[in-house]
């Protein structure tokens, strides 16, 4: 497990901006991020909730072909993923 004193800035590296990611924002209320390889699902959930002041339902994690760790984050229906994406400059 990652050390808690690292802070949430070391967990989330950057938002992923692809056509598929933008479609997930609009259709499924999900956001995609590239995250630190050592971070856990709980670390990712906590970091995103603190950073963007939203509620996360669940996190799915996978390693892509480029060797990066990608997190797909389902946002609670009380919040809108496109609002967060607009703040990030994704949309």
C-alpha positions as CSV (number, residue, x, y, z in Angstrom):
1,X,0.0,0.0,0.0
2,X,1.2,3.5,-0.8
3,X,2.4,5.7,2.0
4,X,-0.3,8.1,3.1
5,X,2.1,11.0,3.5
6,X,2.7,11.1,-0.3
7,X,-0.5,13.1,-0.8
8,X,-3.0,12.7,-3.6
9,X,-0.8,14.6,-6.1
10,X,1.5,11.6,-6.5
11,X,-1.5,9.3,-7.2
12,X,-3.1,11.0,-10.2
13,X,-0.6,11.7,-12.9
14,X,-2.9,13.2,-15.6
15,X,-6.4,12.8,-17.1
16,X,-6.6,10.7,-20.2
17,X,-8.1,12.5,-23.2
18,X,-9.1,10.1,-26.0
19,X,-12.2,9.8,-28.1
20,X,-13.3,6.8,-26.1
21,X,-12.6,8.6,-22.8
22,X,-14.7,11.6,-23.9
23,X,-17.6,9.2,-24.9
24,X,-17.4,7.7,-21.4
25,X,-17.7,11.1,-19.9
26,X,-20.8,12.0,-21.8
27,X,-22.6,8.6,-21.9
28,X,-21.6,6.8,-18.7
29,X,-20.5,9.6,-16.2
30,X,-17.0,8.1,-16.0
31,X,-13.5,9.8,-16.1
32,X,-10.2,8.2,-17.1
33,X,-6.9,9.0,-15.5
34,X,-3.3,7.7,-15.8
35,X,-2.2,7.0,-12.3
36,X,0.9,6.0,-10.4
37,X,1.7,2.3,-10.8
38,X,2.0,1.8,-7.0
39,X,-1.4,3.3,-6.2
40,X,-4.3,1.1,-5.2
41,X,-8.0,1.5,-6.0
42,X,-8.6,3.0,-2.6
43,X,-5.8,5.5,-3.0
44,X,-7.2,6.5,-6.4
45,X,-10.7,6.9,-5.1
46,X,-9.6,9.0,-2.1
47,X,-7.4,11.2,-4.2
48,X,-10.1,12.0,-6.8
49,X,-12.7,12.7,-4.2
50,X,-10.4,15.1,-2.4
51,X,-9.0,16.8,-5.5
52,X,-12.3,17.4,-7.3
53,X,-14.8,17.4,-4.4
54,X,-17.0,14.7,-5.9
55,X,-18.2,11.3,-4.8
56,X,-16.8,8.2,-6.6
57,X,-18.9,5.0,-6.9
58,X,-16.1,2.7,-8.0
59,X,-12.7,2.5,-9.6
60,X,-11.6,0.1,-12.3
61,X,-7.8,-0.2,-13.0
62,X,-6.0,-1.7,-15.9
63,X,-2.5,-1.6,-17.4
64,X,-2.5,-0.4,-21.0
65,X,-0.1,-1.4,-23.9
66,X,2.1,1.6,-23.2
67,X,2.9,0.3,-19.8
68,X,0.8,2.9,-17.9
69,X,-1.7,2.2,-15.2
70,X,-5.2,3.5,-16.2
71,X,-8.0,4.2,-13.8
72,X,-11.6,4.4,-15.0
73,X,-13.6,6.2,-12.3
74,X,-17.4,6.0,-12.1
75,X,-18.8,9.3,-10.7
76,X,-21.8,9.2,-8.4
77,X,-25.0,10.3,-10.2
78,X,-25.3,13.3,-7.9
79,X,-22.3,14.8,-9.7
80,X,-21.6,15.2,-13.4
81,X,-18.4,14.0,-15.0
82,X,-18.6,16.6,-17.7
83,X,-18.4,19.4,-15.1
84,X,-15.2,17.9,-13.8
85,X,-13.9,17.4,-17.4
86,X,-14.7,21.0,-18.1
87,X,-12.6,22.1,-15.1
88,X,-9.8,19.9,-16.3
89,X,-10.0,21.3,-19.9
90,X,-10.8,17.9,-21.4
91,X,-14.0,19.1,-23.0
